Structures are given as structure tokens and as C-alpha cells.
């Protein structure tokens, strides 16, 4: 179980009962569609968790900000899928495949507008700070996506650049969602920053784990094709660490592996994994993941609330990283 089932149910009910105009259908039907492709909905739950951490329990005050985060996340997925030419999202056709690119762009834009409409429903005293946080995070997510696309054209991506990219593309939205809950709870900036840092570092650790599992995970439980990143030459943390460590002979093997096409995927994965094993890349990547996991828990520990109030976030952290 990821998160709090009560929060998850509250969010699902709101999304199932979203009131959208019937026309034009090609603008609004894709919004209904992508919102129906239910993921774990961790991000909107984090808004509730950020408020409840500080003892704030008026869920109706928190719900609009939670929905705004979910709308923004799905808006970004609709546009990312176009850029990535992705055929599937959560096992179903992506919006641009089911309709077309133009429809997906415009429906995504409408979903972003709807996220601001939800923020306007939040308690009036909280709206200025909510907008400041939401806008900062939204722009950083765009920066992260651009870095990710730029990396596809580069062969010199450093470990620190990669960490910064996943921080922006993935992690700031987790931290921002938590911070928005704390804003609604009326928490001061210092405590909000600790909570934000918890979410960001947790997000980095989670993405590093995803990179590790793509190569070393159990195919029965990972939920995706193991070795998929290797097959498409994706510059994950494993790829970057390995390239930095290679001697001249193994660098030739590395380049030969990269030149193999997707039809040679099984051999490609096996040969790359042999290099990862030789250079102990799994151990290095896992240690880096542990560093960010520790940073995350240190930030949570420093927040001035009872241990009991932190339990939901500790359980979520354990579930995500184990």
C-alpha cells in the first residue's frame, strides 16, 4: 500500500466526479481518459500528508490543492508522452496515440488551467504562498524535462548533472506537494523547507532505485521490462557511473554494446550487466541511493512535530524504497 487509503479514496472520488463541459469532446474527453488511468496517486496524497503532519485535519481545505497537483502531474505526462513518442501510459494507449498530438497538447493545456482553478478554491490566506510554490515547482519540472532531452544528444553527462535533472524532473513535485499541504496548515517557512527537503531527497532516492531495478530487478515484481534502459542506451545513473570507471579496453566493449540494435536486446543486456558487475556499479548506485534516503529521513527527523505524526511519511518512505 502506498500512502493513506482514506486520502486515496478522497482523491479518487473527486477525480471521478470532475465536472467538465461536454463540448468540445476532443478537448475534454482526453482529460477524463488520462485521469481514469489510475496510478498510485502518491503526489496528491502528499498534499494531505503535508498538512496532517502538523495536525491539520480539515480535508476539504486541502483537497483542491491535492487535485491541482494531480492535474499538473497528468498535464506533464500528456506532453512528455508526445516528446518521448511513447505508445503506452500505465499499460494503455497514450492520449496522443488514441487521439493525436494536437489534441494531446491542447487537452494538456486545459488540464494545466484546471489546476490553477483548483488552487483558487483553497483557503484565501494560503493562496499567495501556494501559487508561489506551485509556480516554482512547475517551472522546475519543465527545466528537468529539457535537461533530460538535452542529455539524449550528449555523451558527457556527469553524475551531478544527472542527479540535478531527476531532482527537477521528478523530485521537486514530491517536495512541493508536501510543502503545499504545510502551507495550508499555516506552518512557518523553516519547517516547510525541512519537509520539502524530505520529499525531494526521497524522490531522488526513488528514481535511483528505479534505475537500479531496471537492470537488477526481479522481472516478476518490477512491473516493467528488466534491461529496458540498456536496450535503448538510456543514460541512467548506472550508465554514467560505468562510463566514468571504464578502462580503455572495456570502453571499446562499452561502445560496441551501445551500437547493438534493439533486436539484439538479450545479448546487449547480458554484456552490459557483465560490465556493471566487473566495476561493482550496482553497489555504487545502491550506496548513492542510500545517501539520499538518509538525507531524506534526516530532514523528516528534524521537523518539530511528534514521532506519531511522522508515521505516515515513514511508512510511505519504506514502501517506496524497499
C-alpha positions in Angstrom: 0.0 0.0 0.0 1.3 3.4 -1.0 0.2 6.2 1.2 -3.1 6.6 3.1 -6.1 4.7 1.7 -8.5 7.3 3.1 -6.7 10.1 1.2 -6.5 7.9 -1.9 -10.3 7.3 -1.8 -11.0 11.0 -1.3 -8.9 11.9 -4.3 -10.4 9.1 -6.5 -13.9 10.3 -5.7 -13.1 13.9 -6.6 -11.5 12.8 -9.9 -14.4 10.5 -10.8 -16.8 13.4 -10.3 -14.9 16.0 -12.1 -17.3 18.4 -13.8 -16.2 19.2 -17.4 -18.2 20.6 -20.3 -19.4 18.1 -22.8 -18.2 20.1 -25.8 -15.7 20.2 -27.5 -15.4 16.5 -26.9 -11.8 16.3 -28.3 -10.7 18.8 -25.6 -12.4 17.2 -22.6 -12.6 13.5 -23.3 -8.8 13.1 -23.2 -8.8 14.7 -19.7 -11.4 12.2 -18.5 -9.3 9.4 -20.1 -5.9 10.2 -18.6 -7.4 10.8 -15.2 -9.0 7.3 -15.4 -5.7 5.7 -15.9 -5.2 5.4 -12.1 -1.6 5.3 -10.9 -0.7 5.2 -7.2 -1.6 8.9 -6.9 1.3 9.4 -4.4 1.7 13.1 -5.3 -1.8 14.3 -4.4 -1.7 12.2 -1.2 1.4 14.0 -0.2 -0.5 17.3 0.0 -2.8 15.7 2.6 0.2 14.2 4.4 2.0 17.6 4.5 -1.0 19.1 6.2 -1.7 16.2 8.6 1.9 16.1 9.7 1.3 19.3 11.5 -2.1 18.3 12.9 -4.3 20.0 10.3 -7.3 17.8 9.6 -9.7 19.9 7.5 -9.6 17.7 4.4 -12.0 19.9 2.4 -9.4 22.8 2.7 -6.6 20.5 1.4 -8.5 18.7 -1.4 -8.3 21.4 -4.1 -4.5 21.7 -3.8 -4.2 17.9 -3.9 -6.3 17.8 -7.1 -4.3 20.7 -8.5 -1.1 18.6 -8.1 -2.7 15.6 -9.8 -3.9 17.7 -12.7 -0.5 19.2 -13.1 1.2 15.8 -13.0 -1.1 14.4 -15.7 -0.7 17.5 -17.8 3.0 17.0 -17.7 2.6 13.3 -18.6 0.4 14.1 -21.7 3.1 16.4 -23.0 6.1 14.2 -22.0 4.5 11.3 -23.9 4.4 13.3 -27.1 8.0 14.3 -26.7 9.0 10.7 -25.9 6.8 9.3 -28.7 5.5 6.9 -26.0 2.8 4.5 -27.2 1.6 3.4 -23.7 0.9 5.0 -20.4 0.1 2.7 -17.4 -0.5 -0.1 -19.9 -3.0 1.9 -22.0 -2.7 4.0 -25.2 -1.2 7.4 -24.6 -3.5 10.4 -25.3 -1.6 11.4 -28.4 -1.8 7.8 -29.8 -5.5 7.5 -29.0 -6.3 10.9 -30.5 -3.3 12.9 -32.0 -0.5 15.2 -31.0 -2.6 18.4 -31.4 -5.4 17.1 -29.2 -2.9 16.0 -26.5 -1.2 19.4 -26.5 -4.4 21.3 -26.1 -6.0 18.9 -23.6 -2.9 19.1 -21.6 -3.0 22.9 -21.6 -6.6 22.8 -20.5 -5.6 20.5 -17.6 -3.0 22.9 -16.5 -5.6 25.7 -16.5 -7.8 23.5 -14.4 -5.0 23.0 -11.8 -5.0 26.8 -11.3 -8.8 26.8 -11.0 -8.4 24.2 -8.1 -5.8 26.3 -6.4 -8.2 29.3 -6.4 -10.6 27.2 -4.2 -8.0 26.9 -1.4 -8.3 29.0 1.8 -7.8 32.6 0.8 -4.9 33.3 3.2 -2.9 30.4 1.8 -3.4 31.1 -1.9 -0.4 33.5 -2.5 2.1 31.1 -0.9 0.5 28.1 -2.7 0.8 29.9 -6.1 4.5 30.8 -5.4 5.3 27.2 -4.5 3.3 25.7 -7.3 4.7 28.1 -10.0 8.3 27.4 -8.8 7.8 23.7 -8.9 6.0 23.7 -12.3 8.8 25.7 -13.9 11.5 23.4 -12.4 9.7 20.3 -13.8 9.9 21.9 -17.3 13.6 22.6 -16.7 14.1 19.0 -15.7 12.4 17.7 -18.8 14.5 19.9 -21.0 17.7 18.7 -19.4 16.6 15.1 -19.9 16.0 15.8 -23.6 19.3 17.6 -23.9 21.1 14.6 -22.3 20.0 12.4 -25.2 22.3 14.4 -27.5 25.3 14.4 -25.2 27.9 11.8 -24.3 29.4 13.6 -21.4 26.6 13.8 -18.8 28.1 13.9 -15.3 26.7 12.2 -12.1 25.9 15.6 -10.6 24.1 16.8 -13.7 22.0 13.6 -13.7 21.1 14.0 -10.1 20.1 17.6 -10.7 18.0 16.5 -13.7 16.0 13.9 -11.7 15.7 16.4 -8.8 14.0 18.8 -11.2 12.0 16.5 -13.4 10.7 14.2 -10.7 11.6 15.1 -7.1 10.6 18.7 -6.7 7.0 17.8 -7.4 7.0 15.4 -4.4 8.6 18.1 -2.2 6.3 20.8 -3.5 3.2 18.7 -2.8 4.2 18.2 0.8 5.1 21.9 1.1 1.7 22.9 -0.2 0.0 20.8 2.5 2.1 22.5 5.1 1.3 26.0 3.7 -2.5 25.2 4.1 -1.7 24.1 7.7 -0.1 27.6 8.4 3.4 26.3 9.0 6.4 28.6 9.1 8.9 28.7 6.2 11.7 26.9 8.2 9.6 23.8 8.9 8.2 23.8 5.4 11.7 23.7 4.0 12.6 20.7 6.1 9.5 18.9 4.7 10.3 20.0 1.2 13.8 18.6 1.5 12.4 15.3 2.8 10.3 15.0 -0.3 13.0 16.0 -2.8 15.6 13.6 -1.4 13.1 10.8 -1.2 12.3 11.4 -4.8 15.9 11.3 -5.8 16.4 8.0 -3.9 13.3 6.6 -5.5 14.5 7.4 -9.1 17.9 6.0 -8.4 16.2 2.8 -7.2 14.2 2.7 -10.4 17.4 2.9 -12.4 18.9 0.1 -10.4 15.8 -2.1 -10.6 15.6 -1.6 -14.4 18.8 -3.7 -14.7 18.9 -5.7 -11.5 15.2 -6.1 -10.5 13.1 -9.2 -10.4 11.0 -9.4 -13.6 8.1 -10.8 -11.6 7.8 -7.7 -9.4 9.4 -4.8 -11.2 6.4 -4.2 -13.5 8.5 -3.2 -16.5 10.9 -4.9 -18.9 14.1 -5.5 -17.0 17.0 -4.2 -19.0 14.8 -1.7 -21.0 17.1 1.2 -20.2 20.1 -0.7 -21.5 18.4 -1.7 -24.7 17.6 2.0 -25.6 21.0 3.3 -24.3 19.3 5.5 -21.7 21.8 7.5 -19.6 20.8 6.3 -16.2 23.0 6.6 -13.1 24.4 3.1 -13.8 25.4 4.1 -17.4 27.1 7.3 -16.2 28.9 5.6 -13.3 30.2 2.8 -15.6 31.4 5.1 -18.3 33.4 7.1 -15.8 35.1 4.0 -14.4 35.9 2.1 -17.6 39.5 1.3 -18.7 40.4 1.7 -22.3 39.8 -2.0 -23.3 36.4 -2.0 -21.6 35.5 1.3 -23.1 35.7 -0.3 -26.6 33.4 -3.1 -25.4 31.0 -0.5 -23.9 30.8 1.4 -27.2 30.3 -1.9 -29.1 27.4 -2.7 -26.8 25.8 0.7 -27.4 26.0 0.1 -31.1 23.8 -3.1 -30.9 20.3 -2.6 -32.0 17.1 -3.4 -30.1 16.7 -6.8 -31.9 19.9 -7.9 -30.1 18.4 -6.8 -26.8 19.1 -10.1 -24.8 22.8 -10.1 -25.7 23.0 -6.3 -25.2 21.6 -6.6 -21.6 23.8 -9.5 -20.7 27.0 -7.9 -21.9 26.3 -4.6 -20.2 25.4 -6.4 -17.0 28.8 -8.1 -17.1 30.5 -4.7 -17.2 28.3 -3.4 -14.4 29.3 -6.5 -12.3 33.0 -6.1 -13.1 33.0 -2.5 -11.9 30.7 -3.0 -9.0 28.2 -0.5 -10.3 25.2 -2.0 -8.5 27.0 -1.5 -5.2 28.0 2.1 -6.0 24.5 3.1 -7.2 22.9 1.5 -4.2 25.2 3.4 -1.9 24.2 6.6 -3.6 20.6 5.8 -3.2 21.2 5.2 0.5 22.8 8.6 0.8 19.7 10.3 -0.5 17.4 8.1 1.6 19.4 9.1 4.7 19.2 12.8 3.8 15.5 12.4 3.4 15.0 10.8 6.8 17.3 13.3 8.5 15.1 16.2 7.2 12.0 14.4 8.4 13.6 13.8 11.8 14.4 17.5 12.2 10.8 18.6 11.8 9.4 19.8 15.2 6.4 17.5 15.5 5.7 14.3 17.3 7.1 10.9 16.0 3.5 9.7 15.8 2.6 12.4 13.3 5.5 11.3 11.1 4.4 7.7 10.8 2.5 8.0 7.5 5.6 9.5 5.9 8.0 7.0 7.3 5.7 4.1 6.1 5.5 5.8 2.7 9.3 6.1 2.5 9.8 2.5 3.5 7.3 1.3 0.9 8.8 3.4 -1.9 12.4 2.4 -1.2 12.0 -1.2 -0.1 
